[in-house]
Structure formats: structure tokens, C-alpha cells
């Protein structure tokens, strides 16, 4: 047996099972939440995408600058995902339509992802893989000059009013 093999045998990670590894990582993440190192589940999405804040608030209306490039932006304080994709802008709820889990952006897959039930969504909110779910909930959205107004009081569901859901988009 080589020195390298003996060193690996002495390493606790070399003998840990996958289940133990996942348990230990989950415990570590829970600990980070508990001590405030990660502010909220939405923070995971904020770090993977760009963080935004509304530039204006009027009742249920939130105002955002229209992104200049294709991007995913998150306003965790208002539970809004603002997506510019293929020269269109969409606004979604940050919560998964299945059970309300905060969504994550997976950069290398270019997908919005639910970590709880593994559903995947395209940047336009369409469900495209993982456990069965409906499309993401969109907010009503309008353009005002170089800004977009998001009505967080008007949630549009593709399974209830497909036409309104599809119309909740701004072409750039």
C-alpha cells in the first residue's frame, strides 16, 4: 500500500458515506442560517443572481430599472424575480408554485430551480423538468419609460388564465 493510499485511509472524508456527507453538509447549512451567516433561503438565489431593489414603491406597485442585458435579478425583500431573457422582461414570485419554497438560479443550466422538489423552470417561467409542477406565478407588469412596474398584488397563474399569464411580459 502506498503512502498516499494510507493517508487517504486515515482521512475521515475517505470513509464517510454519502448519506453522512449530505447530513453533515445539511447540518452546516442549517447552522449558518441559525447564526445569520446566510440571511434567508432567498439569499442563496441573490448570491447566484444579481440583487436588486425597487426604485419606487406605491402600494402593491414596485418599480425597477429595465435590465440592459439578459439576466436574472432578485428583490428578496419583495419576493420578486425580475428576468430579462431573449429581449423580454418577466416578473415572477420568488416562491415555488408547488409548496412556496424559495427558488434558486442555476447559472450553468440557465434554469430557475426549486431545491425542495427539484422542479426546473426556464427564465420565462415555464416548467421544463423535474417533479411535476405548474409554471411559475407571474406578476402583472407594465413598462414606463426605462422602468418596469411590477404589480405584486396581481399574481397570474398559467393554469388558471393562460392568456393573462402569457401577456405578462414586456418586449424590449
N, C-alpha and C positions, 0 to 999 in steps of 0.2 A: 504494500500500500504506500503511495507516495505521501510526502509531507503535505501536499495540497489537499489530498483526499482526507487525511487525518484532521487537518484544520477545518474542513467543511463538516466532518462528523462532530466536531466539538462546537460548532456554531448552532445555537438554538433554532435559528431560522431554517436550517437544513433538515431538522427533524420535525418541524411543525406541520400539522396537517392543513389542508386548505381551509377546512371549517374553523380551525383555531386561528388561522391568519385572518380570515374575514371577521371573526368575533373580535379579535384584538383591534383591528382597524376600526370597526364599528364603535367599540368602546372608546377609542381615542377620539373619534369624531364627536361622539356624544359628550365627552369631556370638554372638548373645545367649545361646543355650544354652551355647556354649563358655565364655563368661566368667561364666556363672552368673546372668545378669540374669533369666533365667527358669529356675526350679529344675528343671522336668521338663515333659514333654509334658502331664502331668496338671494342671500349673499353669494352663494355658490354660483348662481347664474350671473350675478353682477360681475364677478371676477372673470368669468369666461366671456362675457359680452361687455359692451360699454355701458357705463352707468349714466343715466340722465335724470334730470329733474324738470318738472314742468316749469315753464317760464311765466305761467299765469294760471290762476285758479278762480273759477266763478261758479259756485255751486258744484254741480257734477261735471262741469267742463274743465278739462286740462289742456293747456297749450304747450306745444313742443315745436322746436325748430325742425323743419323737414331735413332728414339726414341727406348729406350730399353724395354718399356712396352707399352701395348695398351693405347693410349692417343689421345687427340685432342690438337693440338698446333696451335697457330695463329701468323703469322707475319703480323700485321696490316699495317705496312709501305709498304709492298709489296702486300697486298691483297691476302695472301696465307693462306689456311688452310692445315696443314700437319696432316694427320690422320694415326695412326697405329692402325689397328683393325684386330683381328684374324690372326696375323702374316703376315699381308700385309700392305704396306705403299702406301698411295694415297696423291695426292696434288690437291686441289680444289681452285677455285676462291672464295674469301670471299663474293662475291656478289651473291644474289639470281638470278637464270636464268630468273625469271618471270619479275621483274622490277628493278633489281640491288640493292635492299635493302641489307644492311649488315646483315649477318646471325648470329645466336646465337647458343650456345651449351647448351642443356638442359640435365644436368647431370643425373637427376633421370629417364629420359626417354631414355637416351643414344641415343639422336637424335640431329641432326642439324635442326634448326628451323628458318623459316622466320617470323619475328614479323609482317610484313605488311599484308601478305595474309594467314598466318597460315599453310603453307606447311611444311611437315616434311621430313627429309632425314636421311637414315641410315649413319653410319660412312664411308661406301664405296661410298656414294653419290647417292644412289638410292632413288628416290622419293617414299615415302611409306604412305603418308596420308596428310590430309588437302586439301586445294584448289588445283585444278589441276595444275601441273607444270611438266616440264621435269626434268630429273636427273640433278644433279649439274654438272657444267662445270669442267672437269679435265684438269690439265696441263700435258704436256708430262713430264715424269720422268724417270731418269736412276740412277743406283747405281754406286758409285765409292768408293770402299773400305767400310769404315764405314760411308760414307756420301751418301746423296741423292742429285742429281742435278735436279732442277725444272726449266723447260723452261717456263717462264711466257709469252713468246711470242707465244707459241703454245697452244691454247685453243681447247680442244676436246669436242665435243657435242655428247651425246649418240644418239640424234635423227637424226644427220647428218651422223656420221661414227661410228656406234655401235662397230665395230671390233677394231678400234683405241682407242676408249674410254675404252673398256674392257682391252686392252693391257697396258693402262697407270697405271701400278701397279708394285710394287716390292714385291716379296715373300721374307720373312725373314726366 
